[in-house]
Amino acid sequence: MAAIGLAACSTLLSRHPVGNHSVPQPSKPVDLQKYLGRWYEIARYEQGFQKGCEGVTADYSLRADGSIDVLNRCRKPGGKLSDARGRAKVVDGTANAKLKVSFFGPFYGDYWVLDHAEDYSWAIVGEGSGRYLWILSRQATPAEAEVRGLIDRARVLGYDTSMLRRTEQPAWPAAARRSSASSAGCFTSSRPS
C-alpha cells in the first residue's frame, strides 16, 4: 500500500520543465457556449498523468449551477481507455478565459485559454507556470499545415515548442464513441485537459 502511495506522490510531484518563463495573459474573451463540446488534443507538454496517452479528447458541458463538467479520455498503451472526470469554474474578471479545474475534490488547477480561433476550431491552453501546454482542435486530425501553424502560434506566445509531444488520434472504436457521446455533453481539458 505504501508503494502505491509513493508512486502516486512521485507522479503528482514530478513536473514538466518550464517551457515558457513569461506566460502571457489570455488574448481574447471566451464565449463558453462556443467553447463547450468535444476537443481533440493535437499536441501537449507530456505530464505524468498523461504518460503514454494517445487519442486524447476533452468534452465540456455546462452544469445547471454554471460550472462545467469535464470529461478527459485517452487510450493508454495496450489500448485501455482511461477517463478522468472533473469540474471547472470560471475565474471572475477574466472574460471566461481563465478557469479553475478539479479532478481531485477541493484541489483546483489553472486552465487558461491563451488563444483561440474566432470560430472556436482550435485553442491553445496553458497556465501561469509555463509547465503545461495543450494545443486543441475540433478535428481529430487537422491538416499538417494547420498543426504547424498552431505550433508556430504557441512559439509566438513564448513556448519552447521543441518540448511538445504530438498526440496520435487513432480512430475510436464505435462503442467508445457512443459511450463518450452519451456521457459527456462535451467540454474538455487534458490536465486538470
NUDO-966880 format. One record per atom (N, C-alpha, C): residue number from 1; x, y, z; atom name. Coordinates in Angstrom, 3 decimals. Each point is the difference from the previous one (the first is absolute). Layout:
# residues N
<NUM <X Y Z> CA>;
...
# end
This chain:
# residues 193
<1 <0.819 -1.194 0.000> N>;
<1 <-0.819 1.194 0.000> CA>;
<1 <0.866 1.262 0.000> C>;
<2 <1.091 -0.038 0.805> N>;
<2 <0.895 1.155 0.052> CA>;
<2 <0.630 0.258 -1.367> C>;
<3 <0.313 -1.074 -0.735> N>;
<3 <0.609 0.158 -1.327> CA>;
<3 <-0.961 0.707 -0.941> C>;
<4 <-1.275 -0.333 0.093> N>;
<4 <-0.997 0.664 -0.847> CA>;
<4 <-0.053 1.474 0.353> C>;
<5 <0.005 0.314 1.295> N>;
<5 <-0.020 1.395 0.429> CA>;
<5 <1.221 0.755 -0.486> C>;
<6 <1.177 -0.617 0.095> N>;
<6 <1.219 0.646 -0.473> CA>;
<6 <-0.028 0.196 -1.510> C>;
<7 <-0.501 -0.990 -0.711> N>;
<7 <-0.088 0.127 -1.455> CA>;
<7 <-0.930 1.146 -0.376> C>;
<8 <-1.129 0.095 0.691> N>;
<8 <-0.950 1.079 -0.274> CA>;
<8 <0.634 1.354 0.289> C>;
<9 <0.709 0.100 1.132> N>;
<9 <0.652 1.260 0.354> CA>;
<9 <1.073 0.372 -1.020> C>;
<10 <0.791 -0.965 -0.434> N>;
<10 <1.062 0.324 -0.955> CA>;
<10 <-0.591 0.451 -1.322> C>;
<11 <-1.129 -0.577 -0.396> N>;
<11 <-0.656 0.429 -1.235> CA>;
<11 <-0.514 1.417 0.149> C>;
<12 <-0.600 0.299 1.156> N>;
<12 <-0.542 1.333 0.210> CA>;
<12 <1.109 1.035 0.156> C>;
<13 <1.106 -0.387 0.624> N>;
<13 <1.067 0.953 0.264> CA>;
<13 <0.963 0.160 -1.170> C>;
<14 <0.097 -1.011 -0.870> N>;
<14 <0.882 0.154 -1.156> CA>;
<14 <-0.667 0.980 -0.955> C>;
<15 <0.763 1.003 -0.390> N>;
<15 <-0.584 1.044 -0.823> CA>;
<15 <0.809 0.183 -1.266> C>;
<16 <-0.688 0.419 -1.009> N>;
<16 <0.621 0.309 -1.275> CA>;
<16 <0.876 1.234 0.179> C>;
<17 <1.108 0.082 -0.700> N>;
<17 <0.817 1.218 0.080> CA>;
<17 <-0.790 1.219 -0.491> C>;
<18 <0.408 1.152 0.425> N>;
<18 <-0.653 1.226 -0.445> CA>;
<18 <0.301 0.197 -1.484> C>;
<19 <-1.057 0.160 -0.786> N>;
<19 <0.149 0.203 -1.439> CA>;
<19 <-0.266 1.428 -0.418> C>;
<20 <-0.427 0.821 0.972> N>;
<20 <-0.258 1.405 -0.273> CA>;
<20 <0.171 0.750 1.313> C>;
<21 <1.036 0.804 0.094> N>;
<21 <0.287 0.732 1.243> CA>;
<21 <-0.793 1.293 0.113> C>;
<22 <-0.757 0.347 -1.026> N>;
<22 <-0.772 1.233 0.012> CA>;
<22 <-1.332 -0.236 -0.714> C>;
<23 <-0.855 -0.811 0.623> N>;
<23 <-1.286 -0.360 -0.616> CA>;
<23 <-0.868 1.254 -0.130> C>;
<24 <-0.496 0.271 -1.189> N>;
<24 <-0.856 1.181 -0.172> CA>;
<24 <-1.389 -0.242 0.578> C>;
<25 <-0.685 1.071 0.260> N>;
<25 <-1.400 -0.094 0.394> CA>;
<25 <-0.815 -0.422 -1.230> C>;
<26 <-1.153 -0.627 0.206> N>;
<26 <-0.844 -0.355 -1.149> CA>;
<26 <-0.286 1.227 -0.865> C>;
<27 <-0.009 -0.217 -1.310> N>;
<27 <-0.089 1.124 -0.930> CA>;
<27 <-1.426 0.403 -0.380> C>;
<28 <-0.971 -0.887 0.238> N>;
<28 <-1.366 0.280 -0.441> CA>;
<28 <-0.994 -0.495 1.043> C>;
<29 <-1.176 0.623 0.059> N>;
<29 <-1.055 -0.577 0.850> CA>;
<29 <-0.453 -1.333 -0.596> C>;
<30 <-0.599 -0.838 0.831> N>;
<30 <-0.488 -1.310 -0.438> CA>;
<30 <-1.515 -0.049 0.157> C>;
<31 <-0.686 -0.332 -1.080> N>;
<31 <-1.441 -0.248 0.035> CA>;
<31 <-0.175 -1.458 0.401> C>;
<32 <-0.420 -0.223 1.243> N>;
<32 <-0.081 -1.375 0.507> CA>;
<32 <-0.912 -0.882 -0.844> C>;
<33 <-1.095 0.551 -0.500> N>;
<33 <-0.904 -0.814 -0.813> CA>;
<33 <0.701 -0.527 -1.252> C>;
<34 <0.895 0.802 -0.562> N>;
<34 <0.735 -0.435 -1.190> CA>;
<34 <1.170 -0.912 0.356> C>;
<35 <0.511 0.122 1.235> N>;
<35 <1.141 -0.823 0.418> CA>;
<35 <-0.440 -1.399 0.422> C>;
<36 <-1.231 -0.128 0.455> N>;
<36 <-0.501 -1.309 0.430> CA>;
<36 <0.050 -0.995 -1.146> C>;
<37 <0.081 -1.265 0.341> N>;
<37 <-0.011 -1.047 -1.004> CA>;
<37 <1.277 -0.815 0.015> C>;
<38 <0.220 -0.716 -1.078> N>;
<38 <1.134 -0.916 -0.126> CA>;
<38 <1.211 0.716 -0.572> C>;
<39 <1.154 -0.220 0.643> N>;
<39 <1.289 0.452 -0.483> CA>;
<39 <0.917 -1.205 -0.134> C>;
<40 <0.847 0.025 -1.010> N>;
<40 <1.017 -1.032 -0.201> CA>;
<40 <1.361 0.619 0.307> C>;
<41 <0.784 -0.707 0.777> N>;
<41 <1.341 0.474 0.304> CA>;
<41 <0.905 -0.293 -1.194> C>;
<42 <0.674 1.037 -0.479> N>;
<42 <0.900 -0.119 -1.147> CA>;
<42 <1.442 -0.126 0.476> C>;
<43 <0.340 0.738 1.058> N>;
<43 <1.356 -0.041 0.566> CA>;
<43 <-0.076 0.471 1.445> C>;
<44 <1.030 -0.385 0.796> N>;
<44 <0.020 0.377 1.415> CA>;
<44 <1.420 -0.044 0.537> C>;
<45 <0.178 0.632 1.147> N>;
<45 <1.171 -0.260 0.816> CA>;
<45 <-0.344 -1.263 0.781> C>;
<46 <0.823 -1.018 -0.124> N>;
<46 <-0.264 -1.298 0.642> CA>;
<46 <0.053 0.143 1.523> C>;
<47 <-1.025 -0.487 0.666> N>;
<47 <-0.104 0.011 1.459> CA>;
<47 <-0.150 -1.429 0.488> C>;
<48 <0.364 -0.233 1.234> N>;
<48 <-0.093 -1.344 0.559> CA>;
<48 <-1.400 -0.579 -0.088> C>;
<49 <-1.016 0.825 0.222> N>;
<49 <-1.373 -0.503 -0.016> CA>;
<49 <-0.493 -0.321 -1.408> C>;
<50 <0.742 0.381 -1.026> N>;
<50 <-0.372 -0.303 -1.387> CA>;
<50 <1.011 -0.904 -0.676> C>;
<51 <0.911 -0.549 0.762> N>;
<51 <1.091 -0.790 -0.562> CA>;
<51 <-0.546 -1.071 -0.955> C>;
<52 <0.484 0.019 -1.230> N>;
<52 <-0.372 -1.012 -0.975> CA>;
<52 <-1.388 0.138 -0.596> C>;
<53 <-0.735 1.042 0.353> N>;
<53 <-1.372 0.155 -0.507> CA>;
<53 <-0.012 0.385 -1.481> C>;
<54 <-0.864 -0.642 -0.744> N>;
<54 <-0.290 0.347 -1.391> CA>;
<54 <-1.518 0.130 -0.119> C>;
<55 <-0.448 0.532 -1.112> N>;
<55 <-1.444 0.135 -0.206> CA>;
<55 <-0.655 0.840 1.073> C>;
<56 <0.678 1.054 0.458> N>;
<56 <-0.491 0.804 1.115> CA>;
<56 <-1.115 0.931 -0.465> C>;
<57 <-1.094 -0.047 0.742> N>;
<57 <-1.116 0.921 -0.242> CA>;
<57 <-0.387 0.653 1.319> C>;
<58 <-0.644 1.144 -0.124> N>;
<58 <-0.557 0.704 1.153> CA>;
<58 <-1.400 0.445 -0.395> C>;
<59 <-0.930 -0.284 0.872> N>;
<59 <-1.392 0.386 -0.246> CA>;
<59 <-0.462 0.889 1.139> C>;
<60 <-0.601 1.143 -0.362> N>;
<60 <-0.466 0.967 0.986> CA>;
<60 <-1.502 0.215 -0.177> C>;
<61 <-0.709 0.000 1.124> N>;
<61 <-1.441 0.282 -0.042> CA>;
<61 <-0.366 0.869 1.196> C>;
<62 <-0.964 0.882 -0.219> N>;
<62 <-0.423 0.939 1.025> CA>;
<62 <-0.917 -0.679 1.004> C>;
<63 <0.252 0.244 1.269> N>;
<63 <-0.835 -0.515 1.082> CA>;
<63 <-1.053 1.040 0.346> C>;
<64 <-1.062 -0.438 0.668> N>;
<64 <-1.077 0.907 0.387> CA>;
<64 <0.495 1.138 0.886> C>;
<65 <1.038 -0.253 0.810> N>;
<65 <0.518 1.036 0.910> CA>;
<65 <0.991 0.953 -0.676> C>;
<66 <0.218 -0.149 -1.309> N>;
<66 <0.901 0.880 -0.729> CA>;
<66 <1.427 -0.499 -0.081> C>;
<67 <0.336 -1.037 0.756> N>;
<67 <1.336 -0.583 -0.122> CA>;
<67 <0.002 -0.948 -1.204> C>;
<68 <1.138 -0.595 -0.263> N>;
<68 <0.161 -0.804 -1.211> CA>;
<68 <0.433 -1.412 0.360> C>;
<69 <-0.691 -0.981 -0.556> N>;
<69 <0.436 -1.389 0.126> CA>;
<69 <1.113 -0.239 -1.000> C>;
<70 <1.023 -0.721 0.429> N>;
<70 <1.152 -0.305 -0.830> CA>;
<70 <0.152 -1.515 -0.076> C>;
<71 <0.123 -0.521 -1.198> N>;
<71 <0.304 -1.411 -0.194> CA>;
<71 <1.204 -0.087 -0.920> C>;
<72 <1.129 -0.416 0.559> N>;
<72 <1.207 -0.232 -0.790> CA>;
<72 <0.120 -1.490 -0.228> C>;
<73 <0.352 -0.366 -1.209> N>;
<73 <0.109 -1.422 -0.337> CA>;
<73 <1.254 -0.202 -0.833> C>;
<74 <0.663 -1.128 0.250> N>;
<74 <1.141 -0.353 -0.834> CA>;
<74 <0.102 -1.507 -0.100> C>;
<75 <0.786 -0.409 -0.966> N>;
<75 <0.302 -1.420 -0.172> CA>;
<75 <1.419 -0.217 0.494> C>;
<76 <0.137 -0.853 1.021> N>;
<76 <1.299 -0.317 0.596> CA>;
<76 <0.698 -1.058 -0.851> C>;
<77 <1.320 -0.185 0.217> N>;
<77 <0.686 -1.082 -0.706> CA>;
<77 <-0.728 -1.326 0.231> C>;
<78 <-0.148 -0.774 -1.039> N>;
<78 <-0.737 -1.258 0.098> CA>;
<78 <-1.463 0.157 -0.374> C>;
<79 <-0.450 1.239 -0.240> N>;
<79 <-1.359 0.226 -0.470> CA>;
<79 <-1.041 0.296 1.062> C>;
<80 <0.356 -0.054 1.271> N>;
<80 <-0.980 0.239 1.064> CA>;
<80 <-0.415 1.470 0.022> C>;
<81 <-1.331 0.236 0.081> N>;
<81 <-0.519 1.365 0.088> CA>;
<81 <0.096 0.485 1.438> C>;
<82 <0.349 1.247 0.164> N>;
<82 <0.106 0.612 1.315> CA>;
<82 <-0.808 1.292 0.000> C>;
<83 <-0.888 0.146 0.973> N>;
<83 <-0.826 1.193 0.135> CA>;
<83 <0.384 0.757 1.262> C>;
<84 <-0.046 1.313 -0.074> N>;
<84 <0.162 0.858 1.170> CA>;
<84 <-1.139 1.005 -0.032> C>;
<85 <-0.799 -0.021 1.054> N>;
<85 <-1.133 0.931 0.085> CA>;
<85 <0.333 1.100 0.992> C>;
<86 <-0.369 1.212 -0.374> N>;
<86 <0.279 1.125 0.867> CA>;
<86 <-1.049 1.071 -0.132> C>;
<87 <0.312 1.110 0.636> N>;
<87 <-0.912 1.138 0.019> CA>;
<87 <0.834 1.264 -0.140> C>;
<88 <-0.503 0.937 -0.783> N>;
<88 <0.698 1.268 -0.201> CA>;
<88 <-0.911 1.149 0.393> C>;
<89 <0.639 1.065 0.465> N>;
<89 <-0.749 1.219 0.294> CA>;
<89 <0.780 1.179 -0.548> C>;
<90 <-0.732 0.986 -0.494> N>;
<90 <0.606 1.187 -0.596> CA>;
<90 <0.575 0.878 1.106> C>;
<91 <1.179 0.549 -0.249> N>;
<91 <0.609 0.966 0.916> CA>;
<91 <-0.614 1.361 -0.304> C>;
<92 <-0.576 0.636 1.006> N>;
<92 <-0.626 1.315 -0.173> CA>;
<92 <0.975 1.009 -0.583> C>;
<93 <-0.516 0.872 -0.866> N>;
<93 <0.796 1.096 -0.541> CA>;
<93 <0.975 -0.394 -1.096> C>;
<94 <-0.158 -1.195 -0.591> N>;
<94 <0.943 -0.452 -1.032> CA>;
<94 <-0.659 -0.179 -1.360> C>;
<95 <-1.213 0.513 -0.174> N>;
<95 <-0.732 -0.133 -1.262> CA>;
<95 <-0.112 -1.472 -0.414> C>;
<96 <-0.142 -0.877 0.979> N>;
<96 <-0.153 -1.460 -0.197> CA>;
<96 <1.246 -0.676 -0.563> C>;
<97 <1.130 0.693 -0.063> N>;
<97 <1.212 -0.571 -0.594> CA>;
<97 <0.843 -0.770 1.009> C>;
<98 <-0.293 0.157 1.296> N>;
<98 <0.717 -0.756 1.032> CA>;
<98 <-1.015 -0.804 0.802> C>;
<99 <0.335 -1.267 0.166> N>;
<99 <-0.846 -0.875 0.804> CA>;
<99 <0.848 -0.673 1.062> C>;
<100 <-0.680 -0.502 1.009> N>;
<100 <0.612 -0.870 0.999> CA>;
<100 <-0.655 -1.359 -0.224> C>;
<101 <0.835 -1.044 -0.128> N>;
<101 <-0.512 -1.342 -0.297> CA>;
<101 <0.446 -0.949 1.103> C>;
<102 <-0.926 -0.854 0.426> N>;
<102 <0.324 -0.980 1.039> CA>;
<102 <-0.389 -1.400 -0.443> C>;
<103 <0.933 -0.913 0.197> N>;
<103 <-0.265 -1.421 -0.186> CA>;
<103 <0.104 -0.728 1.335> C>;
<104 <0.445 0.715 1.030> N>;
<104 <0.254 -0.604 1.308> CA>;
<104 <-0.604 0.866 1.101> C>;
<105 <-1.315 -0.091 0.186> N>;
<105 <-0.644 0.680 1.117> CA>;
<105 <0.271 1.487 0.033> C>;
<106 <0.531 0.486 1.125> N>;
<106 <0.143 1.456 0.159> CA>;
<106 <1.238 0.585 -0.676> C>;
<107 <0.800 -0.804 -0.699> N>;
<107 <1.234 0.485 -0.617> CA>;
<107 <-0.261 0.440 -1.435> C>;
<108 <0.269 1.266 -0.277> N>;
<108 <-0.257 0.570 -1.320> CA>;
<108 <1.300 0.437 -0.659> C>;
<109 <0.086 -0.221 -1.312> N>;
<109 <1.133 0.463 -0.787> CA>;
<109 <-0.456 1.053 -0.987> C>;
<110 <0.944 0.804 -0.459> N>;
<110 <-0.310 1.051 -0.960> CA>;
<110 <-0.144 -0.572 -1.404> C>;
<111 <-0.899 0.591 -0.765> N>;
<111 <-0.260 -0.355 -1.397> CA>;
<111 <-0.258 1.320 -0.699> C>;
<112 <0.980 0.451 -0.776> N>;
<112 <-0.127 1.276 -0.701> CA>;
<112 <-0.139 -0.240 -1.491> C>;
<113 <-1.052 0.524 -0.593> N>;
<113 <-0.149 -0.029 -1.457> CA>;
<113 <0.798 1.200 -0.513> C>;
<114 <1.253 -0.252 -0.372> N>;
<114 <0.924 1.068 -0.374> CA>;
<114 <-0.339 0.627 -1.343> C>;
<115 <-0.506 -0.820 -0.910> N>;
<115 <-0.360 0.484 -1.334> CA>;
<115 <-0.999 -0.989 -0.582> C>;
<116 <-0.827 0.471 -0.896> N>;
<116 <-0.961 -0.887 -0.668> CA>;
<116 <-0.439 0.619 -1.318> C>;
<117 <-0.468 -0.860 -0.873> N>;
<117 <-0.526 0.475 -1.281> CA>;
<117 <-1.321 0.725 0.238> C>;
<118 <-0.295 0.951 -0.860> N>;
<118 <-1.278 0.725 0.124> CA>;
<118 <-1.184 -0.958 -0.089> C>;
<119 <0.146 -1.064 -0.816> N>;
<119 <-1.083 -0.975 -0.152> CA>;
<119 <0.139 -1.186 0.968> C>;
<120 <0.947 0.093 0.930> N>;
<120 <0.237 -1.039 1.005> CA>;
<120 <0.361 -1.350 -0.614> C>;
<121 <0.734 0.042 -1.108> N>;
<121 <0.449 -1.235 -0.636> CA>;
<121 <1.308 -0.505 0.615> C>;
<122 <0.710 0.856 0.731> N>;
<122 <1.220 -0.393 0.698> CA>;
<122 <0.168 0.879 1.234> C>;
<123 <0.818 -0.485 0.935> N>;
<123 <0.313 0.769 1.204> CA>;
<123 <1.396 -0.393 0.485> C>;
<124 <0.674 0.959 0.616> N>;
<124 <1.278 -0.245 0.655> CA>;
<124 <-0.210 0.255 1.479> C>;
<125 <0.282 -1.021 0.804> N>;
<125 <-0.309 0.042 1.432> CA>;
<125 <1.280 -0.190 0.808> C>;
<126 <0.125 0.768 1.058> N>;
<126 <1.135 -0.126 0.905> CA>;
<126 <-0.391 0.486 1.378> C>;
<127 <0.988 0.470 0.745> N>;
<127 <-0.227 0.580 1.323> CA>;
<127 <1.240 0.803 0.367> C>;
<128 <-0.012 0.649 1.147> N>;
<128 <1.017 0.976 0.335> CA>;
<128 <1.421 -0.488 0.222> C>;
<129 <0.210 -1.275 0.331> N>;
<129 <1.356 -0.471 0.303> CA>;
<129 <0.840 -0.278 -1.246> C>;
<130 <-0.638 -0.163 -1.146> N>;
<130 <0.706 -0.330 -1.232> CA>;
<130 <0.378 -1.467 -0.115> C>;
<131 <-0.490 -0.837 0.908> N>;
<131 <0.304 -1.440 -0.024> CA>;
<131 <-1.041 -0.814 -0.771> C>;
<132 <-1.126 0.603 -0.293> N>;
<132 <-1.092 -0.716 -0.659> CA>;
<132 <-0.364 0.715 -1.289> C>;
<133 <-0.258 -0.773 -1.031> N>;
<133 <-0.417 0.549 -1.285> CA>;
<133 <-0.764 -1.072 -0.752> C>;
<134 <-1.131 0.379 -0.545> N>;
<134 <-0.782 -0.887 -0.850> CA>;
<134 <-0.427 0.771 -1.242> C>;
<135 <0.089 -0.662 -1.136> N>;
<135 <-0.538 0.544 -1.246> CA>;
<135 <-1.183 -0.888 -0.363> C>;
<136 <-1.165 0.632 -0.109> N>;
<136 <-1.256 -0.729 -0.197> CA>;
<136 <-0.648 0.393 -1.321> C>;
<137 <-0.753 -0.942 -0.562> N>;
<137 <-0.709 0.248 -1.249> CA>;
<137 <-1.367 -0.670 0.064> C>;
<138 <-0.923 0.502 -0.762> N>;
<138 <-1.313 -0.649 -0.125> CA>;
<138 <0.095 -1.212 -0.920> C>;
<139 <1.061 -0.084 -0.796> N>;
<139 <0.212 -1.129 -0.899> CA>;
<139 <1.022 -0.947 0.611> C>;
<140 <-0.244 -1.280 -0.124> N>;
<140 <0.936 -0.993 0.535> CA>;
<140 <1.339 0.054 -0.735> C>;
<141 <-0.047 0.220 -1.293> N>;
<141 <1.236 0.014 -0.784> CA>;
<141 <-0.022 1.192 -0.970> C>;
<142 <0.283 1.191 0.517> N>;
<142 <0.032 1.157 -0.901> CA>;
<142 <1.168 -0.121 -0.979> C>;
<143 <-0.073 0.763 -1.064> N>;
<143 <1.066 -0.003 -1.008> CA>;
<143 <1.327 0.383 0.647> C>;
<144 <1.080 -0.580 -0.500> N>;
<144 <1.334 0.253 0.557> CA>;
<144 <0.343 1.489 -0.020> C>;
<145 <-0.408 0.707 -1.022> N>;
<145 <0.276 1.439 -0.070> CA>;
<145 <-0.675 0.733 1.157> C>;
<146 <-1.201 -0.414 0.362> N>;
<146 <-0.703 0.616 1.135> CA>;
<146 <0.723 -0.319 1.309> C>;
<147 <0.437 -1.238 0.159> N>;
<147 <0.725 -0.393 1.212> CA>;
<147 <1.279 0.827 0.131> C>;
<148 <0.743 0.131 -1.087> N>;
<148 <1.241 0.788 0.032> CA>;
<148 <-0.302 1.457 0.343> C>;
<149 <-1.105 0.511 -0.525> N>;
<149 <-0.398 1.372 0.311> CA>;
<149 <-0.313 0.174 1.482> C>;
<150 <-0.642 -0.982 0.589> N>;
<150 <-0.331 0.069 1.430> CA>;
<150 <1.264 -0.102 0.853> C>;
<151 <0.908 -0.854 -0.406> N>;
<151 <1.274 -0.110 0.728> CA>;
<151 <0.759 1.322 -0.105> C>;
<152 <-0.039 0.636 -1.167> N>;
<152 <0.643 1.310 -0.155> CA>;
<152 <-0.664 1.047 0.899> C>;
<153 <-1.327 -0.062 0.132> N>;
<153 <-0.704 0.934 0.885> CA>;
<153 <0.450 -0.196 1.443> C>;
<154 <0.179 -1.257 0.412> N>;
<154 <0.477 -0.285 1.359> CA>;
<154 <1.410 0.567 0.187> C>;
<155 <0.824 -0.115 -1.018> N>;
<155 <1.362 0.547 0.055> CA>;
<155 <-0.051 1.516 0.180> C>;
<156 <-0.889 0.669 -0.743> N>;
<156 <-0.151 1.447 0.112> CA>;
<156 <-0.452 0.389 1.413> C>;
<157 <-0.765 -0.865 0.658> N>;
<157 <-0.432 0.256 1.375> CA>;
<157 <1.143 -0.215 1.004> C>;
<158 <1.150 -0.445 -0.484> N>;
<158 <1.159 -0.150 0.861> CA>;
<158 <0.332 -1.417 0.413> C>;
<159 <-0.700 -0.987 -0.542> N>;
<159 <0.214 -1.397 0.393> CA>;
<159 <1.139 -0.635 -0.781> C>;
<160 <0.753 -0.840 0.675> N>;
<160 <1.029 -0.816 -0.635> CA>;
<160 <-0.734 -1.163 -0.660> C>;
<161 <-0.205 0.109 -1.284> N>;
<161 <-0.798 -1.010 -0.695> CA>;
<161 <0.778 -1.281 -0.274> C>;
<162 <1.310 0.012 0.242> N>;
<162 <0.754 -1.252 -0.134> CA>;
<162 <-0.386 -0.981 1.106> C>;
<163 <-0.650 0.498 1.047> N>;
<163 <-0.427 -0.845 1.116> CA>;
<163 <-1.390 -0.608 -0.233> C>;
<164 <-0.659 0.386 -1.089> N>;
<164 <-1.330 -0.537 -0.286> CA>;
<164 <0.068 -1.467 -0.407> C>;
<165 <-0.990 -0.747 0.408> N>;
<165 <-0.181 -1.392 -0.416> CA>;
<165 <-1.268 -0.037 -0.844> C>;
<166 <0.115 -0.422 -1.247> N>;
<166 <-1.167 -0.118 -0.874> CA>;
<166 <-0.847 -1.167 0.470> C>;
<167 <-1.301 0.172 -0.033> N>;
<167 <-0.945 -1.020 0.439> CA>;
<167 <-0.580 -0.708 -1.213> C>;
<168 <0.100 -1.313 -0.019> N>;
<168 <-0.641 -0.761 -1.073> CA>;
<168 <-1.491 -0.087 0.295> C>;
<169 <-0.789 0.124 -1.032> N>;
<169 <-1.453 -0.090 0.131> CA>;
<169 <-0.509 -1.169 -0.837> C>;
<170 <0.187 -1.223 0.514> N>;
<170 <-0.513 -1.155 -0.741> CA>;
<170 <-1.526 0.002 0.021> C>;
<171 <-0.577 -0.736 -0.901> N>;
<171 <-1.467 -0.114 -0.029> CA>;
<171 <-0.467 -0.677 1.284> C>;
<172 <-0.993 0.592 0.631> N>;
<172 <-0.570 -0.594 1.215> CA>;
<172 <-0.931 -1.140 -0.386> C>;
<173 <-0.022 -1.080 0.778> N>;
<173 <-0.978 -1.061 -0.256> CA>;
<173 <-1.412 0.575 0.142> C>;
<174 <-0.948 -0.549 -0.734> N>;
<174 <-1.374 0.501 0.018> CA>;
<174 <-0.562 0.027 1.418> C>;
<175 <0.268 -0.993 0.817> N>;
<175 <-0.534 -0.040 1.367> CA>;
<175 <0.530 1.170 0.817> C>;
<176 <1.259 0.380 -0.183> N>;
<176 <0.571 1.117 0.747> CA>;
<176 <-0.630 1.311 -0.455> C>;
<177 <-0.286 0.131 -1.303> N>;
<177 <-0.637 1.224 -0.490> CA>;
<177 <-1.393 0.123 0.590> C>;
<178 <-0.748 -1.107 0.044> N>;
<178 <-1.353 0.054 0.573> CA>;
<178 <0.068 0.337 1.474> C>;
<179 <0.897 -0.625 0.731> N>;
<179 <0.144 0.245 1.425> CA>;
<179 <0.350 1.453 0.265> C>;
<180 <0.929 0.544 -0.764> N>;
<180 <0.430 1.373 0.189> CA>;
<180 <-1.131 0.965 -0.321> C>;
<181 <-0.702 -0.240 -1.083> N>;
<181 <-1.081 0.897 -0.401> CA>;
<181 <-1.125 -0.010 1.025> C>;
<182 <-0.314 -1.142 0.569> N>;
<182 <-1.118 -0.066 0.931> CA>;
<182 <0.364 0.510 1.376> C>;
<183 <1.291 -0.045 0.374> N>;
<183 <0.350 0.403 1.363> CA>;
<183 <0.567 1.408 0.093> C>;
<184 <0.327 0.614 -1.123> N>;
<184 <0.753 1.240 0.094> CA>;
<184 <-0.840 1.259 -0.141> C>;
<185 <-0.753 0.155 -1.033> N>;
<185 <-0.617 1.257 -0.262> CA>;
<185 <1.018 0.954 -0.605> C>;
<186 <1.226 -0.123 0.387> N>;
<186 <1.195 0.533 -0.631> CA>;
<186 <0.575 1.324 0.476> C>;
<187 <1.266 0.009 0.481> N>;
<187 <0.937 1.107 0.322> CA>;
<187 <1.190 -0.662 0.658> C>;
<188 <1.237 0.190 -0.432> N>;
<188 <1.084 -0.777 0.612> CA>;
<188 <1.302 0.704 0.156> C>;
<189 <0.802 -0.541 0.880> N>;
<189 <1.343 0.444 0.263> CA>;
<189 <0.851 -1.213 0.282> C>;
<190 <1.258 0.082 -0.384> N>;
<190 <0.857 -1.152 0.182> CA>;
<190 <0.593 -0.126 1.365> C>;
<191 <0.175 0.990 0.678> N>;
<191 <0.670 -0.150 1.293> CA>;
<191 <-1.005 -0.060 1.110> C>;
<192 <-0.181 1.122 0.600> N>;
<192 <-0.878 0.031 1.151> CA>;
<192 <-1.426 -0.154 -0.431> C>;
<193 <1.531 -0.656 -4.786> N>;
<193 <-0.362 0.155 -0.620> CA>;
<193 <-0.583 -0.245 0.460> C>;
# end
